[in-house]
Every structure is written in structure tokens, then in C-alpha cells.
Amino acid sequence: MISPDVPFSDLEGFFEEADEHLQGITRLLLEFEQRYSGAEKDRPLTALEKAQQVEKINALFRSFHTLKGLCGMVGLSAGAELSHAMESILREIREGHLPFSAELISALIEGVKRLTVVIAALRDSSAQPPAIEDILQRLQGYHPGKAPSKKPAILPEEPPAAPEAQGSVVEKLLASLNALEKALLEEMKQAQLTIGVVVYDPTRQPSAGSRVNQVRAFLDEHGKIIKAQPVIENQVVRFAFLWAGKTPPQAPNLPPLDWTVVWEPEQSAREQPATPAPASEAPAAPAAPPAVISTVSIRVDLARMDALMQTVGDLLITRSRLEEILPELRGAPPAALDRLEQMIHRMGRQVRALRQTVVRMRLVPLAEVFSRMPLAVRDIAMQSGKEVQMILEGAETEIDQSLVERLLDP
């Protein structure tokens, strides 16, 4: 039942964020289903594949945990219960108490489909909320004898930081690596990537607020995060990332970061006795300057974008009227007329540039239209008992957001 105190604008934000999490969850679960029900289901995972699987399980856990909180904030108890049940299963898998299987993944997919229907029912006040008892019973059957844990979720790659201890942040981070993380570290070395520790201190830019998620996203985009964990020193919380990439992380607008090299391909080659470094070799380059993040994304309602486009249109009309008035001012000093004419032309260029910017802001990838197709194709394949290969081409093509919304239902 939705709380009457929840404003409509908050519900719209809830729908948008919930839809993003549901799409991400569905994509990951379909990847797992393909792996555990396909021809390679019995093939052992490599060390790198195990590390990647751990990351995906953590991502699923975080999404279910977030959905549980979102549903709780708007008073959607059925959604919170479903999210909690699936979050509990992910916790069991993550802690090694429950193995992955095609049947378990299928149950999770059915749970996500029911959760999607539960959330969608909020858009229609006359719609009857779907029952969830059957799917809850099915999900709870995967951890019998152990009630779902209600303690706060703590991700394995970000364990609670201990108070100030002996050794540097780098030493503590390296000492905390588990077997999978050590295997991933070796994979990165074999790939000849530079490995180092990036430390982000939020107190350096207190006015900007915490941007640890932006730092993580930037590092994920430009390399591979092997391990991440908070570090407490002198009652100050910082965030340390063991990271591998081709070059040290650098970007123009990221909060200040500390970068410490742990392993370099060139350094490893110089340490081998068979290939000593020449005496004339130049000294190693100094550590990269503090890196900073490049982009920040926000949601903007389409109605506001339409209002901005209308304003741009009004500016174009105003410029045209100024051009019409210009011939009537021929009695004015020529120098003043020239300056006025130049200003009108400059205004025209600026308004056209503004219009192009607004148009680009409304463009989104066509992939959003097809994001729901894999699950539909999967259901059809299971019902028909046939193998189906789905191929999408041109999904990166960008079109207006309003067209995407109109195409979603068809």
C-alpha cells in the first residue's frame, strides 16, 4: 500500500530509479542463465571469470538492496518483501552457502518479473496488486533452515574498515586480498597492465559532497578495480582502490586522488637479471597528478526540456525581429549600426548552438527500446522448447526521448 504522504514527484523518481535497477538485474540474470544452462555449464571457471562473477553477484546484491530501500520509502511493502527475499538468496550465494544453478536463476528471474508487475501496479490506482505469496515461498525454499538475515548488507570487496593500524594503506589493502582477488591481480600482471592504489579523500572537497561512486565509475571505465575498501585513519574515512590500467587514472574534473604504483610492466622487466636496464635509462616518470572525474549525470524531466526548447524558439524569433528593425535605423551612426549588426549575427550563432545542445540533450540510445526484449525472447524460447539467438544491431543509434517512450509499449 502506498503511503498518502509520498508526493507524486517522488513516485516518478522512484519509478525511474527502480526501472534502471530492474533492467540491470534482468541483464545480469540472463547472462548467468546463459552460462549455467548452456553448453558450457559444466566447464570450470577460470580465476578471472570467478572474480568477474563475484563482481556481478555483488552488483545484483546492491541492486536488490537498493530496491528494498526504495520500496520501503514509498510504502510498497510487497516490493520490499520480494526484494529482501532475493537479496537474502544473493547473500547466501555470496557467502558460499548456496551454489548457482539454472533452477535458482530461473526462480530469481520469476521473482524479478513479479517485482516488476508489483511496481508497475502503482502507476494505475485502479489496478489490483498482484499476489506474491507463491513466488515468496519458492524463493524462501532456497535457504531452508536459515531465516533471511536482516543485518545491514556489507559487500565482501568493501569490508568494514578497522581503526588505524600498522602499515600504510597500500600494505593493508594488499594484505586483505582474498584468493579470487589475488588471482585477478595475477591476471592483470599477465595482461601487462600498470597496477596501483588510488585513494580518494572526501574531506578534501567537503563542499562537493561524497563522490565516491563517481570515482568508482571513472576507474571502472578506464581500467579494472581489483579491490575497494574504506580506510579509517585518525577518525577520517577514505576510500582505497587497488586498480589496474594502461595508464594512471587522469581526468579534468575528478576530486583529488592519491596514486601509488604497486607494479609496472617496465619495472618488472628491469628487475629480471637477463635484461638489465641500460645505464643511460631515464628515471621513472613522476607520479601522475591528482586525477579528477569528467562527467556528472542528472535526470531532467522532459517537460522542462520542452520548456527550454520553447525558450530557444522564442530567442530565434526575437533575433529575426531585430534583423527586421535594423533597416529602419539607417539614420544612426554607421559605427553603431555595424556593431549592432555584428551583435545580431553573434546572437544568431549562439542561439543555434544552444538549440543544437538542447536537441542533443534529448537524444538517448535506441537500446532503451530493446532493453526489455531479451527477457521476452527468453520466455518465448522456454515456452516453445527451442533455442533462440537474439541479435540486436544499431542499438547505439540515438533518437529523441519522447519517441523512445512512445515505442516502449509497442
C-alpha positions in Angstrom: 0.0 0.0 0.0 1.4 3.4 -1.0 1.7 6.0 1.8 -0.5 9.0 1.0 2.3 11.3 2.2 4.5 10.4 -0.8 4.5 13.2 -3.3 3.8 12.4 -7.0 7.2 13.8 -8.0 8.9 11.4 -5.6 6.9 8.5 -7.1 8.1 9.5 -10.6 11.7 9.5 -9.3 11.0 6.1 -7.7 9.7 4.6 -11.0 12.8 5.9 -12.9 15.3 4.5 -10.5 13.5 1.3 -9.9 13.3 0.7 -13.7 17.1 1.2 -14.0 17.8 -1.3 -11.3 15.3 -3.9 -12.7 16.8 -3.6 -16.2 20.3 -4.1 -14.8 19.3 -7.1 -12.7 17.5 -8.7 -15.6 20.6 -8.3 -17.9 22.9 -9.9 -15.3 20.5 -12.8 -14.5 20.1 -13.6 -18.2 23.9 -13.7 -18.5 24.1 -16.1 -15.6 21.3 -18.2 -17.0 23.1 -18.5 -20.4 26.3 -19.6 -18.6 24.7 -22.1 -16.3 22.2 -23.7 -18.7 24.2 -23.6 -21.9 26.7 -25.9 -23.4 29.5 -24.6 -21.1 27.6 -25.1 -17.8 29.9 -27.8 -16.6 33.1 -26.0 -17.6 35.1 -24.8 -14.6 35.5 -21.1 -14.3 38.9 -19.5 -14.7 40.3 -17.3 -11.9 39.4 -14.2 -13.9 35.9 -15.5 -14.6 35.4 -16.2 -10.9 36.4 -12.7 -10.0 34.1 -11.3 -12.6 31.2 -13.5 -11.3 31.8 -12.2 -7.8 31.5 -8.6 -9.1 28.2 -9.4 -10.8 26.8 -11.1 -7.7 27.8 -8.0 -5.7 26.1 -5.8 -8.3 22.9 -7.9 -8.0 23.1 -7.8 -4.3 23.4 -4.0 -4.3 20.5 -3.5 -6.7 18.2 -5.7 -4.7 19.2 -3.9 -1.5 18.6 -0.5 -3.1 15.2 -1.7 -4.5 14.2 -2.9 -1.0 15.0 0.6 0.4 13.2 2.4 -2.4 10.1 0.3 -2.0 10.2 0.9 1.8 10.5 4.7 1.3 7.3 4.8 -0.8 5.4 2.3 1.4 5.4 -0.6 -1.1 5.6 -3.5 1.3 5.2 -6.2 -1.3 8.1 -4.9 -3.3 10.2 -4.6 -0.2 9.4 -8.2 0.7 10.3 -9.6 -2.7 13.5 -7.5 -2.9 14.5 -8.7 0.6 13.9 -12.4 -0.4 16.1 -12.1 -3.4 18.7 -10.1 -1.6 18.8 -12.9 1.0 19.4 -15.5 -1.7 22.3 -13.4 -3.1 23.8 -13.1 0.3 23.7 -17.0 0.6 25.4 -17.3 -2.8 28.0 -14.7 -1.9 28.9 -16.3 1.4 29.2 -19.7 -0.3 26.2 -21.3 1.4 24.2 -21.7 -1.8 25.5 -22.8 -5.3 24.4 -21.2 -8.5 22.1 -23.4 -10.6 19.8 -22.9 -13.6 16.8 -23.6 -11.4 17.8 -20.9 -8.9 18.5 -18.4 -11.6 15.1 -19.1 -13.1 13.4 -18.5 -9.7 15.2 -15.2 -9.4 14.1 -14.2 -12.9 10.5 -15.1 -12.0 10.9 -13.0 -8.8 12.1 -10.0 -10.8 9.2 -10.4 -13.2 6.7 -10.4 -10.3 8.5 -7.4 -8.7 8.2 -5.5 -12.0 4.5 -6.2 -12.0 4.2 -5.1 -8.4 5.9 -1.8 -9.1 4.0 -1.2 -12.4 0.7 -1.6 -10.5 1.4 1.7 -8.7 1.0 3.6 -11.9 -2.6 2.6 -12.1 -4.5 3.4 -8.9 -7.4 1.1 -10.0 -5.1 -1.9 -10.6 -5.2 -4.8 -8.2 -1.8 -5.5 -6.6 -0.5 -9.0 -7.7 -0.2 -11.8 -5.1 3.4 -12.6 -4.1 2.9 -15.4 -1.6 3.7 -18.1 -4.2 6.9 -16.6 -5.5 8.0 -15.7 -1.9 7.5 -19.4 -0.9 9.5 -20.5 -4.0 12.4 -18.1 -3.2 12.5 -18.9 0.5 12.7 -22.6 -0.4 16.3 -22.0 -1.5 17.6 -21.2 2.0 15.6 -23.6 4.3 16.5 -23.7 8.0 18.1 -20.3 7.8 15.9 -17.2 8.1 16.8 -14.3 5.9 19.3 -12.1 7.5 18.2 -8.6 8.4 21.5 -7.2 9.3 22.9 -4.4 7.0 24.5 -5.7 3.8 28.3 -5.5 3.7 29.9 -6.2 0.4 33.0 -8.5 0.5 35.1 -6.2 -1.6 34.4 -3.4 0.9 34.6 -4.9 4.4 34.3 -2.6 7.4 37.5 -0.7 7.9 39.4 -1.3 11.1 40.7 1.5 13.2 44.1 2.9 12.5 46.6 0.0 12.3 50.3 -0.5 11.5 51.4 -0.2 7.9 50.4 2.0 5.0 47.1 2.0 3.2 48.8 0.1 0.3 50.1 -2.6 2.6 46.8 -3.0 4.4 44.9 -3.2 1.1 47.3 -5.8 -0.4 47.3 -7.9 2.8 43.5 -8.1 2.7 43.2 -9.7 -0.7 41.4 -13.0 -0.9 42.2 -15.9 -3.2 40.0 -14.6 -6.1 41.4 -11.1 -5.8 44.9 -12.4 -5.8 44.1 -14.5 -8.9 42.7 -11.3 -10.6 45.8 -9.4 -9.6 48.0 -12.0 -11.4 45.7 -11.9 -14.4 46.3 -8.1 -14.6 50.0 -8.6 -14.4 50.0 -11.1 -17.2 48.0 -8.6 -19.2 50.9 -6.1 -18.7 48.8 -3.5 -17.0 50.1 -1.0 -14.5 48.8 -1.7 -11.0 48.4 0.8 -8.3 46.4 2.0 -5.3 44.1 5.0 -5.8 43.0 6.8 -2.6 40.1 9.2 -2.5 39.7 11.5 0.5 36.2 13.1 0.6 37.3 15.7 3.1 39.5 17.5 0.5 36.3 18.8 -1.2 33.7 18.9 1.6 31.5 21.3 -0.3 31.2 18.9 -3.2 29.8 16.1 -1.1 30.8 12.5 -1.3 31.6 11.5 -4.9 33.0 8.0 -4.3 30.5 6.5 -6.7 31.8 8.8 -9.5 35.3 7.9 -8.7 34.4 4.2 -8.8 32.6 4.7 -12.1 35.6 6.5 -13.6 38.1 3.8 -12.5 35.8 1.1 -13.9 35.6 2.9 -17.2 39.4 3.4 -17.6 40.7 0.1 -16.1 39.9 -2.7 -13.7 39.1 -2.4 -9.9 40.7 -5.4 -8.2 39.6 -4.5 -4.7 38.0 -1.5 -3.0 37.6 -0.8 0.7 37.2 2.2 3.1 40.1 3.1 5.3 39.8 4.9 8.7 42.8 6.8 9.9 42.7 9.5 12.6 38.9 9.3 12.5 38.8 10.2 8.8 37.3 7.8 6.3 39.0 7.5 2.9 38.4 5.1 0.1 41.2 2.9 -1.4 41.0 1.1 -4.7 43.5 -1.4 -6.0 43.3 -0.6 -9.7 44.9 -1.9 -12.9 45.0 0.0 -16.2 47.2 1.0 -19.1 48.0 4.5 -17.8 47.5 6.2 -14.4 43.9 7.5 -14.0 43.7 11.1 -15.1 40.6 13.3 -15.9 40.0 17.0 -15.6 37.1 17.2 -13.0 37.6 14.4 -10.6 38.1 15.1 -6.9 41.8 15.0 -5.8 43.2 11.4 -5.7 46.4 9.9 -4.5 48.1 7.4 -6.8 50.7 4.9 -5.7 52.2 2.5 -8.2 52.4 -1.1 -6.9 53.6 -2.9 -10.1 54.6 -1.8 -13.6 55.4 -3.9 -16.6 58.5 -1.9 -17.4 59.7 -2.2 -13.8 59.1 -5.9 -13.8 61.3 -6.3 -17.0 64.1 -4.2 -15.5 64.2 -6.4 -12.4 64.9 -9.5 -14.5 68.7 -10.3 -14.5 68.7 -11.4 -18.1 67.6 -8.0 -19.4 69.2 -5.3 -17.1 68.3 -1.7 -17.8 70.9 0.4 -19.6 72.9 2.9 -17.6 71.6 5.7 -19.7 68.0 4.9 -19.0 65.9 7.9 -17.9 64.5 8.0 -14.4 60.9 6.8 -14.0 58.3 9.4 -14.7 56.9 11.1 -11.6 53.6 10.0 -10.2 50.6 11.3 -12.1 49.0 14.5 -10.7 45.7 14.1 -8.8 43.1 12.9 -11.2 39.6 14.3 -11.4 36.2 13.0 -12.8 34.9 14.1 -16.2 31.2 13.8 -16.1 28.2 14.1 -13.8 24.8 12.9 -14.9 21.4 14.2 -13.6 17.8 13.4 -14.6 15.8 16.1 -16.2 12.0 15.9 -16.8 11.0 16.1 -20.4 8.6 18.9 -19.7 11.5 21.1 -18.6 13.4 20.2 -21.7 10.3 21.1 -23.8 10.1 24.5 -22.0 13.8 25.1 -22.7 13.3 24.3 -26.4 10.4 26.7 -26.4 12.6 29.4 -25.0 15.2 28.8 -27.6 12.5 29.1 -30.3 11.4 32.5 -28.8 15.0 33.7 -28.9 15.2 32.8 -32.6 12.0 34.8 -33.2 13.4 37.8 -31.3 16.6 37.7 -33.4 14.6 37.7 -36.6 12.6 40.8 -35.4 15.9 42.6 -34.6 17.0 41.9 -38.2 13.8 43.4 -39.4 14.2 46.5 -37.3 17.8 47.1 -38.5 17.0 48.7 -41.9 14.8 51.3 -40.0 17.8 52.5 -38.1 19.8 53.8 -41.1 19.9 57.3 -39.7 22.0 56.1 -36.8 25.8 56.5 -36.8 27.4 53.8 -39.1 29.7 52.6 -36.5 26.8 51.9 -34.1 24.9 50.1 -36.8 27.9 47.9 -37.7 28.3 46.9 -34.0 24.5 46.2 -33.7 24.6 44.1 -36.9 27.6 42.1 -35.6 25.9 41.5 -32.3 22.8 40.2 -34.1 24.9 37.8 -36.1 26.7 36.6 -33.0 23.4 36.2 -31.2 22.2 34.0 -34.1 25.2 31.7 -33.9 24.8 31.4 -30.1 21.1 30.6 -30.3 21.7 28.0 -33.0 24.4 26.4 -30.9 22.1 26.4 -27.9 19.4 24.8 -29.9 21.7 22.0 -31.1 22.8 21.4 -27.5 19.2 21.1 -26.3 18.4 18.7 -29.2 21.4 16.5 -28.2 20.4 16.5 -24.6 17.1 14.9 -25.6 18.7 12.1 -27.5 19.0 8.7 -25.9 20.3 5.3 -27.4 17.7 3.2 -29.2 18.9 0.4 -26.9 16.4 1.6 -24.3 13.6 0.4 -26.6 15.0 -3.1 -26.9 16.2 -3.4 -23.3 13.1 -5.5 -22.4 13.4 -7.8 -25.4 15.9 -10.3 -24.1 13.6 -11.3 -21.3 10.6 -11.7 -23.6 12.7 -13.7 -26.1 13.9 -15.9 -23.2 10.3 -16.6 -22.1 9.2 -17.5 -25.7 12.2 -19.8 -26.1 11.3 -21.6 -22.8 7.6 -22.0 -23.8 8.4 -23.3 -27.2 11.3 -25.5 -26.1 13.6 -24.1 -28.8 16.9 -22.4 -28.7 16.7 -18.8 -29.8 19.6 -16.5 -30.7 18.8 -12.8 -30.3 20.9 -10.3 -32.3 20.4 -6.5 -32.0 22.1 -4.1 -34.4 22.0 -0.4 -34.4 21.1 -0.2 -30.7 23.6 2.7 -30.2 21.6 4.9 -32.6 20.3 7.9 -30.7 16.7 9.3 -31.1 14.5 11.7 -29.2 13.5 10.6 -25.7 9.8 11.2 -26.5 10.0 8.8 -29.4 11.6 6.2 -27.1 8.7 6.5 -24.6 6.2 6.1 -27.4 8.0 3.0 -28.8 8.3 1.2 -25.5 4.8 -0.3 -25.3 4.6 -1.4 -29.0 
